[in-house]
Amino acid sequence: MQRLLAVLASVCATALGAQEFTTLKGHGGPIMGLAMSPAGQIATASFDNSVGLWSEGGPIWLEGHEAAVTAVAFGPNGQLVTGSDDFTVRLWGDAPQVLGQHQGKVTSVQLSPDGQHVLSASWDGTLRLWPLAGGAAQVLQAPGTGINAAIFGPDGRHIFAATMNGQILRFDRQGSDVPLRLVTHGFGVTRLVAHGPWLAYGAVDGGTRVVRADTGAQLADFSLDRRPVLAMAHHAGTGQLAVGDGHGYIMMLDTRTWRITRDFKATRKGPVWALAFAPDGASIYAGGLDDVAYGWPVALLDEFKPGISGQRSFLRDAETMPNGERQFMRKCSICHALGPGPSRKAGPTLHGLFGRPAGSVPGYFYSPTLRNAQIVWGEDTIDALFDMGPDHYIPGSKMPMQVIAGAGDRADLIAYLKQATKKE
Ligand code: HEC
């Protein structure tokens, strides 16, 4: 018994040590956004439609979004906001609420330096400034293109927007509605960080550049052949800038000398979608295809093996599977579990699907359309669902548009589902 206690004590001691590799486990889909509160609490945004708020006792799940959560940010006073593929911007806390709605996917959210406004950007081509005190949003337009990211400048007066057609626009909140075109990059700009006189950006072609925030003149270029740049995080106190890309690397830059200090392969496979520093800048957290977010001590990055496996079942040896299973793994498994019991995936479990009325898994938050649909799932109805596509078969459902064109593929999928969803 004493030995067991000693072992437990040492496990606890290492788990609490700052210089440790950490894992945040519990989501049912990839991690698309990460944010760190001023007090050191981490929030994860996931493809499983939920937001995880992590503390030592485990995660608290914030539910409400009806599609993948794509962006998450804390404000200076600890306010938490998120944006989603369901087009909404949500404010959490004691009275969770939908702050507002875009007409396309929300790609980024941020609070103003004074904590009074939420800035959201969307593929609908607009930026919206939501006053937290209530009232209508101010709308700013990026003519003719979607917006991948938007941030406040450090003074709170300027707003920078990165567009899908490769521009960085600067809006002056006290000036005209017409933005200044600061940078023309040619490829979609994906991420922005602003600090003092500089602005750093990442792009679809693997470009990572630093420009002057007032003129757009180039200060440094760290472009690598690793595309696209998908994530950026900055730690002002230590001057570190982290850049995550589609090849799974985290490049660390020292913004005081503009040198690359580290280059770390964080995933065995797949992208780095999200990055956040711990409040002291000594650790960095990353998310990607795994359902888990990982944290590494920055000083020891080179000593760790890649943490993110990038292995999702739909990528695993798909070629060797029978066709029906392959169809499921590739097209359904990211959103649907097959086993009994609750799952944290974006869609309901398909366990016991055959003979089951639509919208009937207890505890799953269905759209009203599916909840009220008079459908019983069986060979014919599942076939029709993917022959016509959910958008035609049950218009208004939360299930994304998809068609499986081949009748043979549908038949194989249905045969596989019949066996894999069977109740004991
Ligand atoms: C990107 C996520 C996603 C993918 C991929 C996806 N689904 Fe779904 N599916 C959902 C969601 C969300 C719902 C619930 C829809 C609602 O409430 O309107 C759903 C509902 C369903 C339902 C109805 C379940 C019920 O309890 O009524 C079936 C059947 C289904 N999906 C089968 C599939 C199959 C088979 C595939 C692969 C060919 C697939 N889905 C791919 C997200 C997904």
Residues whose N, C-alpha, C, O or C-beta is under 5 A from the ligand:
A	BS01	HEC	K331 C332 C335 A346 G347 P348 P357 A358 G359 S360 V361 F365 Y366 S367 L370 G396 S397 K398 M399 P400
